[in-house]
């Protein structure tokens, strides 16, 4: 199943602010992350509950935030880059909070995501990303973290391969293409 993502502005001649672009990127990151979590189920990997599914979505969100940060490095000023990533993260946290409340009830669902993002940011910072995209270890890290979330039961034994070899790379390609289109 292919996810259709609108990645061009309706009025291309109108200038867009960095926060507007960041809002669009956050929305797209959310949609891609949900689509990749659903795809795992379609590939016959098994979620035990909605918390596990939300944890997979959050791992993809962290991955895509890292991709956004790497893509804007060197093409934006440090101030614009900081504004872009801060706004993306803020909008993503709002999505995590809203969906967490819908699924799990009242509570602060954003704070654990912030802790996860901070922890994973340190980990991803050690991994290589260049003009060709994320390195194999970068994708392997995503796959490993999702494998940890999904568990080692028989049905999920090969989820790391699905994420590393297919879903993670596809998420990167879709997100990076959209990222470039939004700045055109």
C-alpha positions, 0 to 999 in steps of 0.5 A: 500500500502506497501512502500518497503525500502532498509535498508541494504547496498549493500556491508555489509562488507564496513564500513560506516561513520556516515554522510553516514548513516545519508544521508540514514536515511534522504532519508528514512525519506522523503520517509516514510513521503511522503508515509504517506501523500499519505496514508491519501489521500488514506484513504479518508482524503482531502487536500485542496492544496499542501501546506497542504500536504507539511505541513503534510509531514513536521510533519512526518519528524519532528516526524521521526527526533525525533525518530532518535535522541531517537534511537541513544541516548545511543548507540552512542557517543555524537559527533557521535549522534550530527553528525548523527542528524545534517546531517539528518536534513541538508539533510531533509532541502535540500529535503524540499527546493527542493520540496518546490521550485518545488511546490511553486516557489522560496523562502526559504522553509527550514527556516520555516521547521527549525522553525517548527523542533525547536518548535516541538523538545521542545514539543517532548522532554516532551514526553516519548520514551523507548525501546518499542517505542514512548508512546501514548502521543508521537503518539497523539502529531503527530496526533494532529499536523496533525489534526491541519494542516488538519483542522476540516472539516467533511472529516478530523475529524478522521485524528488524530485517523488514525495517532495515531493508524495506520500511526504514529506507522507504520512509527515508526516501518519502520524507527526504523527497517531501523535505526537498519539495517543500523548500522549492 
